[in-house]
Each structure stands twice: as C-alpha cells, then as structure tokens.
C-alpha cells in the first residue's frame, strides 16, 4: 500500500513520471491489474489463430469503454443516498467516491476500492465469455478490457498527482477532470477520453458553468447519511 512518504511525494511539486509510476506500483490495484492484463495478453498471443472475431471483440470493448465509464460515474458513483423504510441506504461505490471528492489529493482514494475491483474483474471475465462463447475472441475481449481498466486506473492516478503533463492530450484530460473536482461536479465525467462527455452534452466551456458549492460533498449532507 501507499505509505505516508509516498502520499506526500504524490502531492509534491516537481513529481516526475518515474516517481509517479513507483507510487502507482506500490498500490494493490496496480499489483493486481498489471499481472492480470499481462497474463491475458500473453495467453491470447499463445493461442494464435487470429480472426475477425478478435477484431470485433477488441473494437467493441474499445468503443463502449468511454460510455460505460460515463454511465458508472454518473449513475453509480454520484448516486445520492435514499431513504427506504426509514433507513438510509447508500451504495458503497457512491460513499467511497464522495470521500474522493472531499480529498482529491489523497492517492489512496483515487483507486477503485478493492471489493469493486474484484467485482469488476469477475464481471469482465463473465461478460466476455458470454458475449462470444469462443475461447480466442473471448480472451481477446478480456485482454482488451483489462488493459483498458489498467489504463483507466493509471490515468486517473496521474491526473490527481502533482505530475505536470507534457502531451497536449494529457493536459486536456487533466484540466477537464480538475474542472469536475474543483468547479462543478455535474460536468466533465470522462477520465480516459472526453468522447462520452461530448456525446451526452456534459462538456461545456468552463465559462458557461458556475462554480458549484457542492463540488466537495456532491450535495450530500452529513444528516442524510447519519
């Protein structure tokens, strides 16, 4: 896990890409995702016999990823607590994400929580197997899914770190995600790409959106979750 020293380095001005990578690799999620993604890719390479089914599986995963990410962010991570039969019911994912909004510079809170990561990995394996029912395309789909998930975790981690981006694309991603955290939580939901925000009209110019007083709390008061 990430130590206090590493957390301080995560926020330190002048953080290099190599230093950020070392901090990332210290977290459990990186130690799970990188071997899992590598194993899936190597397994598919070993199976050989490529077909159109592999291309379709990879293209399908790459195509829907931005929209799945957007839907999860909007409808699960930002879901408000509900009162059911006199009791407050809140998704574990929403509670954890609200904590992330309260302290966006805490590196431990930028990762997918362990139980949700385990559920995601299981879901990806089952979904890819059910979608193709053929070993090779299913393995291609799983490998693409795991690489995409690893890329998501790394990009989100890096965006919240003190690392200053050099590429134009990364500067764009960092800027828009910071707008989501520091200006208005109701816009700019994309992490790896802003494509879904453009499609769903949640990518307005900064000047068109007023600062939100609930950007840290997502509009949830302590009384609602007490």
C-alpha positions, 0 to 999 in steps of 0.5 A, a space after each residue: 500500500 501507499 505509505 505516508 512518504 509516498 502520499 506526500 511525494 504524490 502531492 509534491 511539486 516537481 513529481 516526475 513520471 518515474 516517481 509517479 509510476 513507483 507510487 502507482 506500483 506500490 498500490 494493490 490495484 496496480 499489483 493486481 491489474 498489471 499481472 492480470 492484463 499481462 497474463 491475458 495478453 500473453 495467453 491470447 498471443 499463445 493461442 494464435 489463430 487470429 480472426 475477425 472475431 478478435 477484431 470485433 471483440 477488441 473494437 467493441 470493448 474499445 468503443 463502449 469503454 468511454 460510455 460505460 465509464 460515463 454511465 458508472 460515474 454518473 449513475 453509480 458513483 454520484 448516486 445520492 443516498 435514499 431513504 427506504 423504510 426509514 433507513 438510509 441506504 447508500 451504495 458503497 461505490 457512491 460513499 467511497 467516491 464522495 470521500 474522493 471528492 472531499 480529498 482529491 489529493 489523497 492517492 489512496 482514494 483515487 483507486 477503485 476500492 478493492 471489493 469493486 475491483 474484484 467485482 469488476 474483474 469477475 464481471 469482465 471475465 463473465 461478460 466476455 465469455 458470454 458475449 462470444 462463447 469462443 475461447 480466442 475472441 473471448 480472451 481477446 475481449 478480456 485482454 482488451 478490457 483489462 488493459 483498458 481498466 489498467 489504463 483507466 486506473 493509471 490515468 486517473 492516478 496521474 491526473 490527481 498527482 502533482 505530475 505536470 503533463 507534457 502531451 497536449 492530450 494529457 493536459 486536456 484530460 487533466 484540466 477537464 477532470 480538475 474542472 469536475 473536482 474543483 468547479 462543478 461536479 455535474 460536468 466533465 465525467 470522462 477520465 480516459 477520453 472526453 468522447 462520452 462527455 461530448 456525446 451526452 452534452 456534459 462538456 461545456 466551456 468552463 465559462 458557461 458553468 458556475 462554480 458549484 458549492 457542492 463540488 466537495 460533498 456532491 450535495 450530500 449532507 452529513 444528516 442524510 447519511 447519519 
